[in-house]
Amino acid sequence: MKSIYKIGLAVTFIAVLPLYLKAQAPRTVIIEPDTLAALNNTINGDTLENGERVDPNTVYILRRNSVYKTNAFILNPGFKLVVRAEEGPGSMPIIQPTPIRGGDAFRAFTLSSDFELDGVYVTNIDDTGGSLNRIFRVNTAATIRLKNCWLDGTSQSVVRFDSPGSSVFIENSIISHVGETFDTGNGRVIDVRGGGAIAADSIVFRNNTIFNIARRLVRHNNNLSSNYIEISNNTLVNSISAIGSFEQTREIKVVNNLFVNPNMEGDTRSANLFSIDAFDSENLYTEAGIDPTRRLEIHHNWFYFDPVITDVWADTVDMPDFYDGDIFEDLVDLNGDLFNDTTAAENALMSEPYTFTGPIKFRNAPRPSEAIVIGVVNDGLTAPSRDDGVSPNWNYATSPFFQVIQGTLSLPWEFPYDFTYDASSLAASSALNGGPVGDPRWVPQVLNDVIVSLDDLMAKTSLFYPNPVTHNYIAFKNASDIKSLQIYALNGLEVKNKEDMISGRIDLSGLPDGMFILKVTNSRNQILNQKIIKK
């Protein structure tokens, strides 16, 4: 009888389990794009007769290969709003504002609670060509998560905080055309203006590609303190002014980024790439000494300025300083793990292995026109109003919002640029973990059959010398024990093998500077991998 009871209980559990799981799944609403304002009307109107939400945990799904026109703010008072693209192939759904008849357009989102957007293209350029000033405005403390999106076109900012305590996390996304080149007082990806003791909790950029920014990534209001700012593994191309003003942020992490043309106006107005009040002497010390809660990591970043910019600069304009403040020795004490030479503290953040410079050639990326560079440099030198109308604006022709306006958008549409750079270049091996700097989605990774894991590259005993390769050859320490040998470029192409070995050496003079992978099989059939750096 006990056995029968147990079997019956198990069958009942199996039968009930799907019903339980179904009950736990969030409600989903698929919004069809077939009418004007379908998006804002559906979300704002998804309520009961008493005004309460039908289900505050609803996930709203947008169709791919579609355009959603909005004519009012999408609001989320008191509930977390989640909007996602439908799964499957096809281009991102497009959200674009349209003016009310005889009036103005409204940005799509005004937020007062947590918000998540995944896999969607959003622009603040309305379908008549008018430019609105903020894509997302956050009125009260909330957490904003933007993933796998393209945020393209706004006259002032992508996210503006008007209240203390908010956080934003932007990951695996594209951000472009923020601000206008003739108004360099605007154009911030994150704009923090809230009052209170803490203006923002956390601001995180991770694995993004960002281009054509009229001002900077982060504008943090003066004399306010954020808890945490992270900018890691991003590709930033064409920013007119500084990378960011971080003010009195307690913890700052800027690591593994590729910064190309990060301050096109040079030192004409923005004297520093980073503005960090948090580490001025008045903020760094307590009665007991250096404030242990302050943390700064700026390392393993790559900087490059296109000749179209440096040629305009000529003898008139210089590259901005890294940041101001005579605090490097304090930082050595505070963050000693970032530095290994206290005597070189003053230059530590701008010298290897913490910061790299060198040419970067993308497969297809937007370059600033000479006219834009001349316009912003002259504006900075003469210091008139930043809204002077002198510089020509960004070229919007490849943006989906522009093609919607022109009636030339073809569905499905594709991202028009390719920020891939040479996988065998030094930049492809200059990140903290030995991988590529910048958005990792653009750089091909080593083939799995070449390298088993990153640990294999960190062998405690080097198989050869010198490394990095400073001459034209490498010599093997135990050449007689090598059964087979291959050297691969990071795209998996074999460039050398054992047949190239002469007297325990291999000539590398024909290879470009960069990173390669050595794969050795010894007489005991052990496979050993090691990274080769040639420079």
N, C-alpha and C positions, 0 to 999 in steps of 0.2 A: 504493500500500500504506500509506503514511503517513497519508493521509486516512482510509482505512478504519479504521486503528488508533485515530486520534483520535476518530472517531465512536463506535467501540465503547467507548472509555474514558469518553466523556461519558455514553453510555447506562448504563453500569455505575454511574457516580457518581450519576446521577439515581435509579436503582433502589435504591441503597444508602442514599441520603440520608434517606428516611423512617424506615428502620430505625435509623439513627444518632440522629436526633432523638428517636425513641421511647425509645431507650436513655438519652438525657440527661434526659428528663422525670422528675420525682419520682414515686415510688409514691404513689398516693392510696388512702385507705380511707374509704368512705362509711359513717358510723355511723347506723344506724336507731334511732329513739327508742322502739321498741316495748316495751322491757323496762326495769325499774328497774336503774340502775347500768350501762346499756349503754355510756355514755361512759367512765367510769373503768375498767370491766372491759376494754373494747376496747383503750384506750391502754396501760394498765398490763400487760395480758396479751399484747401484740403482740410476743412473744419466741419464740426457738427453744428447743429442749430444753435447751441449755446455758446459757440465761438471757440470751444476747445478743439485741439487737433484730433483728427480721426485716429491717428496713431503717431505719437511723437517720435517713434523709432523708424519711421518710413524711410526707405531708400528710393530716391527718384532716379530713373534710368533714362538716358537720352540715346536716341538712335544715331548710329554712325552714318557718315555720308549725308549729314543733314545740317540745316541752318535754322537756328532758333532766334527769332526776333523778339526782343523785350521792349515794353513801353512803360514800365514802372519798376520800382525797387522790388527785389525779392527779399523778404524779411523773415527772420526766424526768432521772434521774441519767445524766450523761455524753452526752446527745444533745439537739439542738435540737428542741423541740416546736413544731409548727405546727398550729393549729386554725383553720379558716375556715368561714364559711357558704357553702353552695352558691350558684353563680351563678344569676341570674334573679330574677323578682319574688317578693314575699312578705315577711312580717315576719321579723325576726331570730330565729334559734333561741334559746331560753331555757335557761340552765343554772341550776338551783336545787338546793341541797342538801336532803337529807331525812334525818331521824334514823334510826339503826339501831334496830331494835326493842328497847325497854327502855333505850335509851342516848341519846347525843348525836349531833348532826349534825356533819359535817366540812366545812370550806371546800373548794371544788372543787380549788384548785391550791396545791401546795407545790413550789417550783421550785428547782432547783440547777444548771440550765444555761440557755442562751438559750431565749427563748420568744416566739412571735408569735401574736396572736389578732386575727382580722379579721372584722368583721361579725356579732358575737355579743353577746347580752344576757346579763350575768352578775349575779346577786344573791347576797348573803350572808345573806338572810333565808330561813330554811328553810321548808318547806311546812306547818309547824305555827305559824309566826309567830315562832319563836325567832331572835334576831339574833346572828350570828357576828361575830368581831372583825376579820378581815382577809380580803379577797377573794384576794389573791395574797401569799404569803409567800416571800421569796427568801433562801435559806439561804447560798448561796455566790455569788461574783462571776458575774454574768450580765447580758445585755442583754435587756430586756423591751420589746416593741413591741406597743402596743394601738392598733388602727386601726379606725375606722368602727364602734365598739362603743357599747353603753350599759352602764355599770357603776353599779348602782343598789341601794343599801341595804346598809350595814355599820355595826356599832356602833363601830368604831375607825378603820380605814384601808382604803384601796383597795390600795395596794402598801406592804409593809413590807420594808425591807432589813435584814438581820442580819449582813452581811459587807461589807467594804470593796471598792470597785472596780466596783460595779454601775452600770448605766445604765437609765433608763426613758424611752421616747418615747411620748407619748399624742397622737394626732392624729385630727382629724375625728370626735370621739367626744362622747358625752353622759356626764356624771358627776353623780350626784345622791344625796341622802339619805345623806351620809357622817357618821356619828355621830348622837347624839340630843340634842335641845335641852336636856334636863335633866341632861346630863353633858357640859359644854363643855370638860372636860379632855381629851376624846377627839374624834375627827372630823377626821382629817387625810387628804387624798388620798394624799400621799406621806409616809411615816414612815421617817426615816433614823436607825437606831440602831446601826449597825455600829461596831466599833472600828477602830483602825489610823490611819495618817497621813491617808488619804483615805477618808472614809465612803462617798462616792458619786462616780462619775466624772461623769456627765451626767444632768440631769433636765430634760426638755423637754415643755412643754404647747404645742400648736400647733393653732389652728383648732378649739377645743372649746367646748361649752356646758356650764356647770357651775352647779348650783344646790342650795341647801339643804345647806350645809356647817356642821357644828357647831363647827369650830375653824379650820382654815386649809388652804391648798393644799399647803404644804410645811412639815414640821417637821424641821429639821436638828438633829441632836444637838449639844450644846454642845461647843465646843473642838475640833471636827473640821472638816476642810476638804474641800469638793467642788470639782471643776474648773470645772463649767459648769452654770448654771441659766438656762433660757429660758422665759418666759411671753409668748407673742406671739399676737395675733389671737384672744383668747378672750373669751367672754361669761360673766362670773361674777355670779350673782344670789343674794343671801342667804348671807352667811358671818357667823357669829356673832362670830368673833374676827378677828385680823389676817389679811392676805392670805398672808403667808409669813414664816418665820424662816430666813434664808439663812446665818447664822453666818459662817464664814470662807471662803465660796466665792470662787474667784479671778476668775471672770467671770460677771456677772449681766446679763441682758437682759430687760426688762419693757416691751414696746412694743405699741402698737395694740390695747390691751385696753379692754373696756367693763366697768367695775366698778360694779354696782348693789347698794347695801346691803352693802358689803364688810366692815363691822365693826359689827354691830348692837348690840353691848354698849358701843360708844363707848369713851371713855378710862377706863372704870371699872376695867378690869383690863389690857387690852392698850393700852398708851399709844401704840403706833405701828402704822401699816399694814404696814410692813416692818421686820423686825429684821435688821440687816446688820452683824455684827461684823467682816466682812472690811475695812471701810473706817473702823474706829476708828483713831485715830492710831498706836496701838502696832503695828497690822498693816499700815498703809499705807506706812510708811517703811522704807528700807534704809539702809545706811551711805552709799550713793551718792545718796540722795534718795528720791523717790517710787517705789515698786515699779512698774515698767512692765508687769508681767504682770497687775496688777489692772485690771479693766475693769468699768465700771458704765454701763449704759444704762437709764434709766427715763424714758420720754418718750412723747408722743402717746397718752396714756391718758385715758379719760373716767370721771369719778366722779359718782355720783348717789346720794342717800339719799331713799327714799320718805318722804312726810310721816307715814305711820303710825309710822315710827321717830323722826323728829325731833320729832313732837308728844309722844311719850313722854319723849324726852330733856329737853325743855323747858329749864329753867334749871339742871338738875342735872348733865347729861352733855354733854360736848363731843366733837366729832369728834377721833379720834386724830391725833397728829402724823404727818407723812409717814414719818419714821424719826428715830431719835435720833443724836446725834453732831454735833459742830461741825466738819464737814469739807467744807463746800460749796466754799470757796475752793480747797482741795486738789483737789477733783474738777474744778474749772474748769481747773486746770493739767494734770491727768491726762487728762481727756476733753474737751479744748477744743472739739472739733467739736460737742459738744452745747449749748454756750453761746455767746452772742454779746455778753454784757454782764457783764463780771466785777464791776462795781459792784453788780449785782443778784444776786450769786452766792447769797446766803443764801436767796433766795426763788425761785431759778431753776427748781428742779424742780417747783414748785407754781404756775407762771405760764405763760401762753401763750408760745410755741406748744407747750410740753412737756406740759402737763396742762390738761384741760378739765373744766368742770362744767356741768350743766344738766339739765333734766328729760328723762327717757326714758320713752316710752310704748310698751310692747310690745303686740302684738296679743293675746296670751294667755299670760301667764307667772305663775308662782306668787308671790303676795305674802305676806310674813310676817303672821301674825295679831297683833293688838295684845297678846293674852295671851302669845304667845311673846316679844315684845319686852319687855314688862313683866317677865316671868320672868327673862330673861337679864340685864336691866339691874339688877334688884334683887339678883340673885345676885352681880353684879360689885360693887355698892355695899357690900353687907354682907360680901362675901368669905368665905362659908362653903365647905364642900366643894363642888366643882364638880358632884358627883353628888348633887344635893339633891332631885330629883324634883319641883321646883316648876313648871317650865314645861311646858305641853303639848307633845307631840312633833309632828313634821312630819305633814302630811296625806298618807298613803300611798295614798289611794283610787284615784288615777289610775295607779299603778305596776303593771306586769304581774305582779310577784311577789305583790302583794296580791290581785289578781284570781285568780291561780292558787289562792291559799289559800282565797278565798271561793267558788271554783268558778264565777266569772262571766267568765273570760277567753274572748273570742271570737277565733277565728283566721280570717284574719290580723288581728293587732292593729296599731294605729297609735300613733305618738308623740303624747301628749295635749296638748302645749304648742306655742305658736308665738311665738318670740322675735323676730319681724320688727318692725322699727321704721321710722318714716317715712324713705323714701329721699331726701326733700328736706331733711331736718334737717341741722344742722351736724355731728352725730355721724357722718352718712353720708359726710362728706368730711374728717374730722379725723385719719385715719391718716397715717402718714409719707409714703405714696405718693399721698395725696389721696383714697383710697378710704374705706370705712367702718371704724370701730373695732369691735372685737368679732369674733365668729365670722362670717366672711364669707358663710356659707351662708344666713344669714337675710335679708340685705339685697339687694334686686334691683339688678343692675348696669345701667349705661347701655346702651341698645340699640346693637348693632353698626353700624346704619346712621346713627347720630347721631355717634358718635365712632370714629375709626379706631384710635387707640392712645393710650396714656397720654402719649406724646411730643407728640401733637397738643395736649394741654392745657398743655404747658409752653413755649408759644411765647415766644421771647426778647423779642419786641416786642408789647406789650399792644395789643389792638384798641380798648380803651375805658378809661375812668377814671370814678370811682375803683374800685379793686378791692383789698380787699373793699369792698362797697357800704355806705357809711356814711350816705348820704342816700337819697332815694327814687327816684333815677334813675341811669342810666349815660349817659355822653356818648361818642360815637364820634369817634376821631381823624381818620378819613378817610371821613366818611359818604357823600360823593359817589361813592366808588369801590365802594360796596356794591350788588351786584346783587340779592341776596336774603339774608334773615336769619331765623333761627329761634332761639328760646330754649326749651330742654327741661328739664323736671324729670327726676330720675334714673330714673324709671320709664318714660321715653320719651314722656311726654305733652307736646305742644307748648303752651307757656303764653304766648308772645309771638312776633310776627313783624314783618316790615318795615312792615306797615301800621300798627303801633303807634308807629312812629318819627315824632317831631315835632321839626323843627329839629335833627336829629342826636342826639336824645335819646330814651330809652325810659323811661317811668315804671314802676318796679317796686314801688310802694307797696302794690299789692294782693297781692303774693306773700309767703309766709311766709319767715322766716329759714331759710337753708340753702344748699345747693349746687345750681347749675344749669349747664347746658352751652349755650354760645353756638356756633352754627354759621353762618358767614358765607361766602357765595360772592361773590367780587369780580368786577370787570369783565373779568378775564382768565380767568374760570371756575375760579380756584383756590378750593378749599374749606379754610377755616381754622376750627379749633375752639379754644375757650378756656373755662376754668372760671370761673364767676361765684360769688363768695361774698357772700351778703347776710346782714348781721347788725346 
